Amino acid sequence: MDTEGLADDLRDVISELRDVIRELRKFNEQLAAQNQELLDRLSRDSGNSSRPPSSDAPWSKRRQRRRPPSDKKQGAQPGHPGKTRKLADEKDVDEIIDHEPDACTRCGCAELLASSKDARRHQVTEIPPLVATITEHRLHQRTCARCGEDVAATLPPDVARSAFGPRLQALVVTLVVAYRLSRGEAARLLSEAFGVRISTGTVSNIEHRMSDALEASFEEALTALRASGLAHIDETPWKKRGVLQWRWTGVGDDVTVHRIDRRRNRDALARLMGTDFTGIRVTDRLATYDNIPADRRQLCWAHLERDFRAFVQGPPGGRAFGASGLTIAQALMRCVREHKQHGDRDRFEDDVRPYLGDLIELLVDGACAEIPKVSGFAAHLLARADSLWVFADVPGVPPTNNIAERAIRKAVLWRKNCFGSQSERGLRFAERMMTVIATKRRRAEGVLDYLVEVARAANSGMPTPKLMPQPVRG
C-alpha cells in the first residue's frame, strides 16, 4: 500500500474541505448580514425612523410613553369646572320665539300671573335647506337703424364667463384640496347639499382656471419665503402619471410654500429657496442640504432621537451607543421644554451646553467603533457637528423640523387619496392650492373667502388679490 500517495490524497481532500468551509462561512456571514438588514427594515416604524405614523402596522407596538400612565379615568376629573356653550348675542339671533306656559304644572290652574324672573334662553343653531341660485343672462341683439349692423349685448365685467360663479368655483377647489375629497365626491356633495349639477370633468376645468388665477399668489408666497429669516424645509414623494416627483415644502415667516419638482437635488432646493437666501434653515441630514453653511443650518434633533432609538432596538453591538445618544437627546429636549416655561435664555444655554459636550464625546468614541453602522453614523454627525447646536446660539431657532413635517403631512394625506397628479397643469394646481391653503391657515385667515376674491378678480380681469399682508405706509 502506497502510504505516501494516500497521505497526499488526504491532504488534497482536507485542503478542499477547508476551502469549502471557508466559502460556507463567507456565505453564512452574508446571509446573517442580509437577515439582520431585513430584520432592521421590519422593525422600522415612526418611532425609530422618518416614516410617518400612518405607515405603522396596526399590530405594531406603540411607542413607550415618557410618563407612566396614571390611574385616572379618561375625561374630566372630579372638581373640573364644566364648560357649556355660550349663548349668542341677541343681535346675532335671526329669530326669537316666545313660549308661554299654559297651566300650572303643580295644580293645573290656568290663571297665571306675570313673573319677575327672566325667561330661560334656549338657542338652536340650524342650517336651512340650501339651493344654489341660477341666474340667466340674456344677451339681446338689435339692428342698427343707420347701417343695418346686428349688435349683440355683452356680459358685464363682474359676471363669470363660465357656467359657475366665483363662490361655487372657490368651494369646489376647497373641497378637493383642503378637505381632500375626490372630484366625484365633491360633485356628489354639491348635488346633495346645494342641488348643483356638476360633472367631474367640470371640476377639473374649474381647478385649471383657479390654478391660472393663483399663479401670482404662488409667486408672492415664494418671494416671502425667500425673504424669511428662518425657514423649515422638508420634501416628500409625489407622482405625475406614476413618474416620481418631489414635493418640497418651505415654511417661513407666516408663509408656507409647496413646490413640486422633478428632482431632489441642490438645484431643486435652489429653485425653492433661491440662490441668495441668507437666513437659517432647519433641515434633516439629507446630503442635498450639505452645501448650506454650518452656522446657517440647524439639524433636526427629532430625527436624531429616532436614529438613536433605532440603534437601541437594533443589533446588540450598537445598543449601548444608541442608549447613550437617546439619553442625551431626550435630556436636551427636556431643556427646550423647560425653557418654554421659564424663558430664561442664559439658564437655557447653561443647561444645554453639557449635553452638547457629552454628544461630541459619544460621537468621537463611536467614530472609532468597529461596528460599521455606528462608526459611519458617528462620523457623519461629527462632520456636521456645528449644525447641531445653532438653536443654542441663536434665539428663536428651534431644535427640530417639526413645523415643516406638520406642513408636509397635509400633502402626504392628499397624495394617498388622489395618488398624485396626472399632468403638468395638475402639478401646478396642487402646489399653488396647497401653498395658498397652508399660508392662510398659518395666518389663521379664511381660505374660502380669499379664493372667492381670486375667482372674482380673474372673471373681471382685475389683478389677483394679495396673499400676504401689505406694509402700512405712514
DRENRO-85787 format. One record per residue (C-alpha): z, x, y; residue in three letters. Coordinates in steps of 0.5 Angstrom, whole numbers, padded with zeros to 4 digits, always signed. Last residue first. Example, Ala and Ser with C-alpha at 12.3 -4.5 7.8 and 13.67 -1.06 7.14 Angstrom:
<sites>
+0014+0027-0002Ser+0016+0025-0009Ala
</sites>
This chain:
<sites>
+0014-0094+0212Gly+0009-0095+0207Arg+0012-0097+0200Val+0010-0094+0194Pro+0005-0098+0189Gln+0008-0101+0183Pro+0004-0099+0177Met-0001-0104+0173Leu-0005-0105+0180Lys-0009-0111+0180Pro-0016-0110+0178Thr-0021-0110+0184Pro-0025-0117+0185Met-0031-0119+0182Gly-0029-0127+0181Ser-0028-0127+0174Asn-0025-0120+0173Ala-0020-0121+0178Ala-0018-0128+0175Arg-0017-0124+0168Ala-0013-0119+0171Val-0008-0124+0174Glu-0008-0127+0168Val-0006-0121+0164Leu-0001-0120+0169Tyr+0002-0126+0168Asp+0002-0125+0160Leu+0006-0119+0161Val+0012-0120+0165Gly+0016-0114+0167Glu+0022-0111+0164Ala+0019-0104+0166Arg+0018-0102+0159Arg+0016-0109+0157Arg+0010-0108+0163Lys+0008-0101+0160Thr+0008-0103+0153Ala+0004-0109+0154Ile-0001-0105+0159Val-0002-0099+0154Thr-0002-0103+0148Met-0008-0107+0151Met-0012-0101+0153Arg-0011-0097+0146Glu-0013-0103+0142Ala-0019-0105+0147Phe-0022-0098+0147Arg-0021-0098+0139Leu-0025-0104+0138Gly-0030-0102+0143Arg-0031-0096+0139Glu-0032-0101+0132Ser-0028-0104+0127Gln-0021-0102+0129Ser-0015-0101+0125Gly-0012-0105+0118Phe-0010-0111+0122Cys-0003-0112+0120Asn-0001-0105+0118Lys-0004-0103+0124Arg+0000-0108+0128Trp+0006-0105+0125Leu+0004-0098+0127Val+0003-0099+0134Ala+0009-0103+0135Lys+0013-0096+0132Arg+0009-0092+0137Ile+0014-0094+0142Ala+0020-0093+0138Arg+0018-0086+0136Glu+0016-0084+0143Ala+0023-0086+0145Ile+0027-0083+0139Asn+0024-0076+0141Asn+0031-0073+0141Thr+0035-0068+0145Pro+0034-0072+0151Pro+0032-0069+0158Val+0036-0072+0164Gly+0040-0065+0165Pro+0036-0059+0164Val+0040-0053+0160Asp+0043-0057+0154Ala+0036-0061+0153Phe+0032-0055+0153Val+0036-0053+0147Trp+0032-0053+0141Leu+0025-0050+0145Ser+0028-0043+0146Asp+0029-0043+0138Ala+0021-0044+0137Arg+0020-0037+0133Ala+0027-0038+0130Leu+0025-0045+0127Leu+0019-0043+0123His+0023-0037+0120Ala+0029-0042+0118Ala+0023-0047+0115Phe+0020-0041+0111Gly+0026-0038+0109Ser+0029-0044+0106Val+0022-0046+0103Lys+0021-0039+0100Pro+0028-0038+0097Ile+0030-0031+0097Glu+0034-0032+0103Ala+0033-0027+0109Cys+0030-0033+0114Ala+0036-0037+0112Gly+0041-0032+0115Asp+0038-0032+0121Val+0037-0039+0121Leu+0045-0040+0120Leu+0046-0035+0126Glu+0042-0039+0130Ile+0045-0045+0128Leu+0052-0043+0129Asp+0050-0041+0136Gly+0047-0047+0138Leu+0054-0050+0135Tyr+0058-0046+0140Pro+0054-0048+0146Arg+0054-0056+0145Val+0062-0057+0148Asp+0061-0052+0154Asp+0055-0055+0156Glu+0058-0062+0155Phe+0064-0060+0159Arg+0060-0058+0165Asp+0056-0064+0165Arg+0062-0069+0165Asp+0059-0076+0164Gly+0065-0078+0160His+0061-0084+0156Gln+0054-0081+0155Lys+0057-0074+0154His+0061-0077+0148Glu+0054-0079+0145Arg+0051-0072+0146Val+0057-0068+0143Cys+0056-0073+0137Arg+0049-0071+0136Met+0051-0063+0136Leu+0056-0065+0131Ala+0051-0068+0127Gln+0046-0063+0128Ala+0051-0057+0126Ile+0054-0061+0120Thr+0046-0062+0117Leu+0045-0055+0118Gly+0051-0053+0114Ser+0049-0058+0109Ala+0042-0056+0108Gly+0043-0048+0107Phe+0048-0050+0102Ala+0043-0055+0099Arg+0037-0050+0099Gly+0038-0047+0092Gly+0040-0053+0088Pro+0033-0056+0089Pro+0033-0062+0094Gly+0038-0067+0097Gln+0042-0063+0101Val+0035-0059+0103Phe+0032-0066+0105Ala+0038-0068+0109Arg+0037-0061+0113Phe+0030-0064+0115Asp+0033-0071+0117Arg+0037-0067+0122Glu+0032-0063+0124Leu+0027-0069+0126His+0033-0073+0130Ala+0034-0066+0133Trp+0027-0067+0137Cys+0024-0060+0140Leu+0024-0060+0147Gln+0018-0057+0150Arg+0018-0054+0158Arg+0022-0048+0156Asp+0018-0046+0150Ala+0011-0046+0154Pro+0007-0051+0150Ile+0002-0048+0146Asn+0006-0050+0140Asp+0005-0057+0141Tyr-0001-0058+0136Thr+0003-0054+0131Ala+0007-0060+0130Leu+0015-0059+0130Arg+0016-0066+0134Asp+0016-0067+0141Thr+0019-0068+0148Val+0015-0065+0153Arg+0018-0062+0160Ile+0013-0063+0166Gly+0008-0058+0169Thr+0002-0062+0166Phe-0004-0058+0168Asp-0009-0059+0163Thr-0009-0067+0162Gly-0004-0070+0158Met-0008-0075+0153Leu-0014-0071+0153Arg-0010-0065+0153Ala-0007-0067+0147Leu-0014-0069+0144Ala-0016-0062+0145Asp-0010-0059+0142Arg-0011-0062+0135Asn-0010-0069+0132Arg-0017-0071+0133Arg-0021-0077+0133Arg-0017-0080+0139Asp-0014-0087+0140Ile-0010-0087+0147Arg-0003-0091+0148His+0000-0090+0154Val+0007-0092+0156Thr+0010-0092+0163Val+0016-0092+0167Asp+0017-0085+0168Asp+0013-0082+0162Gly+0012-0084+0154Val+0006-0081+0151Gly+0003-0084+0145Thr-0003-0081+0141Trp-0007-0086+0136Arg-0010-0082+0131Trp-0017-0083+0128Gln-0019-0083+0120Leu-0025-0087+0118Val-0024-0093+0115Gly-0028-0097+0119Arg-0024-0094+0125Lys-0017-0093+0123Lys-0011-0091+0126Trp-0006-0085+0124Pro+0000-0084+0128Thr+0002-0079+0134Glu+0008-0077+0138Asp+0009-0075+0145Ile+0016-0076+0150His+0014-0074+0157Ala+0019-0072+0163Leu+0017-0070+0170Gly+0011-0075+0170Ser+0005-0074+0174Ala+0001-0074+0167Arg+0004-0081+0165Leu+0002-0084+0172Ala-0005-0082+0171Thr-0006-0085+0164Leu-0003-0091+0167Ala-0008-0092+0172Glu-0013-0090+0167Glu-0011-0096+0163Phe-0011-0101+0169Ser-0018-0099+0171Ala-0020-0100+0164Glu-0017-0107+0163Leu-0022-0111+0165Ala-0027-0108+0160Asp-0022-0109+0155Ser-0021-0117+0157Met-0028-0118+0156Arg-0028-0115+0149His-0022-0118+0147Glu-0025-0125+0149Ile-0031-0124+0145Asn-0027-0122+0139Ser-0023-0129+0140Val-0030-0132+0141Thr-0032-0129+0134Gly-0025-0132+0131Thr-0027-0139+0133Ser-0024-0143+0139Ile-0022-0151+0139Arg-0016-0152+0144Val-0012-0157+0142Gly-0006-0154+0145Phe-0001-0152+0140Ala-0005-0154+0133Glu-0011-0151+0136Ser-0009-0145+0140Leu-0004-0143+0133Leu-0010-0144+0129Arg-0014-0139+0133Ala-0009-0134+0134Ala-0008-0135+0126Glu-0016-0133+0125Gly-0015-0127+0130Arg-0009-0124+0126Ser-0003-0125+0130Leu+0001-0119+0132Arg+0005-0122+0137Tyr+0004-0117+0143Ala-0004-0115+0140Val-0007-0122+0138Val-0002-0127+0141Leu-0003-0123+0148Thr-0010-0123+0147Val-0011-0130+0146Val-0006-0132+0152Leu-0010-0128+0157Ala-0016-0131+0155Gln-0013-0138+0156Leu-0010-0136+0163Arg-0016-0134+0165Pro-0020-0140+0163Gly-0025-0141+0157Phe-0032-0143+0157Ala-0034-0136+0160Ser-0036-0135+0167Arg-0029-0137+0170Ala-0029-0141+0176Val-0026-0137+0182Asp-0033-0135+0185Pro-0035-0142+0186Pro-0041-0144+0181Leu-0048-0144+0183Thr-0052-0150+0186Ala-0059-0151+0184Ala-0065-0151+0189Val-0072-0153+0187Asp-0077-0151+0192Glu-0081-0156+0196Gly-0082-0152+0202Cys-0079-0157+0207Arg-0075-0162+0204Ala-0072-0157+0199Cys-0071-0160+0192Thr-0064-0161+0189Arg-0061-0159+0183Gln-0054-0160+0181His-0049-0156+0178Leu-0044-0160+0174Arg-0037-0156+0173His-0033-0160+0167Glu-0026-0158+0167Thr-0022-0159+0160Ile-0015-0159+0160Thr-0011-0156+0155Ala-0006-0160+0151Val+0001-0159+0151Leu+0006-0164+0148Pro+0013-0163+0152Pro+0017-0157+0150Ile+0024-0159+0150Glu+0031-0157+0153Thr+0037-0162+0152Val+0043-0162+0157Gln+0049-0165+0156His+0054-0166+0162Arg+0060-0170+0162Arg+0061-0174+0168Ala+0067-0172+0173Asp+0073-0176+0172Lys+0076-0181+0178Ser+0074-0187+0174Ser+0071-0193+0176Ala+0073-0199+0172Leu+0071-0202+0165Leu+0071-0210+0163Glu+0068-0210+0156Ala+0075-0209+0152Cys+0074-0206+0145Gly+0081-0204+0144Cys+0080-0197+0143Arg+0073-0195+0144Thr+0073-0199+0151Cys+0066-0202+0152Ala+0059-0201+0154Asp+0060-0194+0156Pro+0055-0192+0162Glu+0049-0186+0161His+0046-0183+0167Asp+0039-0180+0166Ile+0037-0174+0170Ile+0030-0171+0170Glu+0027-0164+0171Asp+0033-0160+0172Val+0032-0154+0176Asp+0036-0156+0182Lys+0042-0158+0178Glu+0043-0151+0176Asp+0042-0150+0168Ala+0048-0151+0164Leu+0051-0144+0161Lys+0050-0143+0153Arg+0057-0142+0150Thr+0060-0136+0149Lys+0067-0135+0145Gly+0072-0130+0146Pro+0074-0126+0140His+0081-0128+0138Gly+0079-0128+0131Pro+0073-0124+0129Gln+0066-0126+0131Ala+0061-0125+0125Gly+0062-0121+0119Gln+0068-0120+0115Lys+0073-0115+0117Lys+0075-0110+0111Asp+0071-0104+0115Ser+0066-0100+0112Pro+0066-0092+0112Pro+0063-0089+0118Arg+0057-0085+0118Arg+0054-0089+0113Arg+0050-0086+0107Gln+0043-0088+0108Arg+0041-0094+0103Arg+0039-0093+0096Lys+0032-0094+0094Ser+0030-0101+0091Trp+0026-0104+0096Pro+0022-0097+0097Ala+0022-0094+0104Asp+0016-0094+0107Ser+0018-0099+0113Ser+0024-0094+0115Pro+0018-0090+0118Pro+0017-0083+0114Arg+0019-0077+0118Ser+0023-0074+0113Ser+0030-0074+0110Asn+0033-0081+0112Gly+0026-0085+0112Ser+0025-0083+0105Asp+0023-0077+0101Arg+0026-0077+0094Ser+0019-0078+0090Leu+0016-0073+0094Arg+0022-0068+0092Asp+0021-0070+0085Leu+0014-0069+0085Leu+0015-0062+0088Glu+0020-0060+0083Gln+0015-0062+0077Asn+0010-0058+0080Gln+0015-0052+0081Ala+0017-0053+0074Ala+0010-0054+0071Leu+0008-0047+0075Gln+0014-0044+0072Glu+0012-0046+0065Asn+0005-0044+0065Phe+0008-0037+0067Lys+0013-0037+0061Arg+0007-0039+0057Leu+0003-0034+0059Glu+0008-0028+0058Arg+0010-0031+0051Ile+0002-0031+0049Val+0002-0024+0052Asp+0008-0022+0048Arg+0005-0026+0042Leu-0001-0021+0042Glu+0003-0015+0043Ser+0007-0017+0037Ile+0001-0018+0033Val-0002-0012+0035Asp+0004-0008+0033Arg+0005-0012+0026Leu-0003-0009+0025Asp-0001-0002+0027Asp+0005-0003+0022Ala+0001-0005+0016Leu-0004+0001+0017Gly+0002+0006+0017Glu+0004+0002+0011Thr-0002+0003+0007Asp+0000+0000+0000Met
</sites>
